Amino acid sequence: MPKPTLTPAEQVTNHIRGLDPAIREVVEQLRRIILSTDSQIAEQIKWNNPAFYSPTGMVHIRSFACAQDDKRVDLLILPVSCFSFAHPGNTLS
């Protein structure tokens, strides 16, 4: 029997659960803040990290370790003109 396909939100949840504990809570908090700002925001894994997008733009959370004790979380904020995605409000072709 094939494994059930996870929703984009479930994929984001699983990704965050697998993060280093030192940055997991930060990413979880950022996720809650971003999703609470607008009901049109959707999420998915893009570039192997959580991405949150709406008809007006996207926020990409990139978490990584530069060195053993140097754990980082970056926010990449892109206007809608920089990408294309399947979103109900997307008017890009």
C-alpha positions in Angstrom: 0.0 0.0 0.0 1.5 3.4 -0.9 2.4 5.8 1.9 -0.1 8.6 2.2 1.0 12.0 0.8 1.6 14.6 3.5 0.1 18.0 3.1 2.5 21.0 2.7 1.8 22.0 6.3 2.6 18.5 7.5 5.8 18.5 5.6 6.8 21.8 7.2 5.9 20.3 10.7 8.1 17.2 10.0 11.0 19.4 8.8 10.9 21.6 11.9 10.8 18.5 14.2 14.0 17.3 12.6 15.9 20.6 13.2 18.6 20.9 15.8 17.0 21.7 19.2 19.1 24.9 19.4 17.1 26.4 16.5 13.9 24.4 16.4 12.0 26.7 18.9 13.1 29.8 17.0 11.8 28.4 13.7 8.5 27.3 15.4 8.0 30.8 16.8 8.7 32.4 13.4 6.2 30.0 11.8 3.5 30.9 14.3 4.1 34.6 13.8 4.1 34.5 10.0 1.0 32.3 9.8 -0.9 34.5 12.2 -0.4 37.7 10.2 -2.7 36.9 7.3 -5.2 34.1 6.5 -4.0 33.9 2.9 -0.5 32.8 3.9 0.3 29.2 2.9 3.4 27.2 3.6 5.5 24.5 2.0 9.0 23.2 1.9 11.0 25.0 -0.7 14.7 24.8 -1.2 14.7 22.2 1.6 13.4 24.7 4.2 10.0 26.2 5.3 8.6 28.8 3.0 5.5 31.0 3.6 3.8 32.7 0.7 0.9 34.8 -0.2 -0.3 36.7 -3.3 2.1 39.5 -2.3 5.4 37.8 -1.5 7.2 35.0 0.2 9.3 34.6 3.4 11.8 31.7 3.4 13.3 30.5 6.6 16.7 29.0 6.2 18.3 27.3 9.2 21.8 25.9 9.1 24.9 25.4 11.1 28.1 27.3 10.0 30.2 25.5 12.6 29.8 23.2 15.5 28.5 25.9 17.9 27.3 28.4 15.3 23.7 27.7 14.5 21.8 30.3 12.4 18.3 31.1 11.1 18.0 33.4 8.2 14.9 35.0 6.8 14.8 35.6 3.1 11.9 38.0 2.2 11.0 38.1 -1.5 8.4 40.2 -3.4 6.0 38.3 -5.5 7.8 39.3 -8.7 10.8 37.1 -7.8 9.1 33.7 -8.0 6.3 31.7 -9.3 4.2 29.2 -7.3 0.8 27.6 -7.1 -1.2 29.8 -4.8 -4.9 30.7 -5.1 -4.1 34.4 -5.4 -1.1 34.1 -7.7 -1.6 36.0 -10.9 1.9 35.1 -12.3 2.0 33.0 -15.5 
